[in-house]
Amino acid sequence: MKPITKIQQVEFNLYVWGKFWAQKELGAGYASISITARICDMLRTQIWSSSDLHLFSHLSDNVFEPEHIELTTIAINKLSTNCKKAVSAKYKHMHQMHELPKEIKDNYWTREAENQLLGTI
């Protein structure tokens, strides 16, 4: 039998999930120059002295996702589109903005998503 999850635990898990993905999107996890742009530069300059390791080391597929973040992501992906957008807007973007607008902080879809996630994360 799975222990009962409280809404505060769900909010905390979503907060951690949002912080993880916000940090990855802000530059630590993705390449600053796309693969296509890098290849174009190499073709334009005719310089191939660097290895191609840099082309693949910063892809989003290569981001290490801890197990608890992955479980939260799987649970969020099972939600409706409106719920996913609301969770992303609130929990990922709260780390990028100083003050969230009231309509993002507390809306129907955010509460609905949190309630649906009660038994899953």
N, C-alpha and C positions, 0 to 999 in steps of 0.2 A: 504494500500500500504506500503510495506516494504521500509525503508529508504535505500538509496544507500550506499553500503559499499565500502570503499576505500581499496586499497591493503595494506596500512600501518596498517589499523585496523585488517585486516586478519592476517598480520604478527605478530601484537601484541597479538592477541588471540592465535595464534599458539605458540608464545614465552611463554605465561602464561601456556598453556596446557603442553608444553614440560617441563617447570620448575616443575610443579606439579608432573608429572609422573617420572621425573628424581629423584626427592627427595624421592618418594615412593620406587623406585627401589634401591636406595642407602642404604636402611636400615631402614628408619623410618616406612615404611608400611608393610614390610614382615618379617616373623620370621627368626631369624638367624639359627635356627635348624629346620629341616623338622619334620613334624609330625611322619613320619616313624622312623626317627633316635631317636626321643624322646621315642617312644613306645619301640623300641629295647633296649634303655638304661634302661628303667623301667623293661623290662623283664630280661635283663642281671643282673641287680643289685637286683632285687626282692624288690625294694622300690617303693611303691605307695603312699607316704605320701603327695605329692602335688596334687592339684586338676587338673582336666583335662581342666580347663578354658584356660590355656596357649596354649592348642592344637588348639584352635579355635579363639582366640582373634587377631591373627596376619595374618589370611588368607587374600589373595588379594580380596576375595569376601566381606570382612568386611571393606574395605577401603572406607571412606566417600568421595564421589566424588561430589564437588559443582555443581550446576546446569549449570553454564557457561562452566565448564570443560566437563560435560557430553554431552552437546549440541555439543561442538567441537569434542568430541570423536565419537559421532554418525555421524557427517558430514564427518569426516576422514574415518570412516569405510565404507562409500559409495563410496570412491575413488577406483581406480584400485590398484592392488598390488604394482606396481612400484611407484605410487604416495605415497602410504602409507609408503613404505620403505624410500622414499626420505624425507618425512615430519618427520618421526621418526628419521632418521639419522641427519637431520639438527637441529630440534628443541628440541628433547630429549637429544641428545648427546652433544649439544653445552654447556650444563650446567655441563657436566662431563669432557670435554676437554678444555684446555686453548685456543687452536687455532684449528679451523676446517680446514681441507684440502680444497683447492679451489674447487675440484670436488664435495664436499658435500655442500659447501656454495651456489654455483650457478650452478645448472644443469637443464636440460630440465624438468625432472620429478618434481622437487621442484616448478619450475615456473608454470608448468601445474596444479599441485595440488592447489597452491595458487589462480590461475585464476579460477579453478572450485569451490573453496570455497568462492569466492567473494559474491555470492548471498545467501549463506547458513549460514554463521556465522558472 
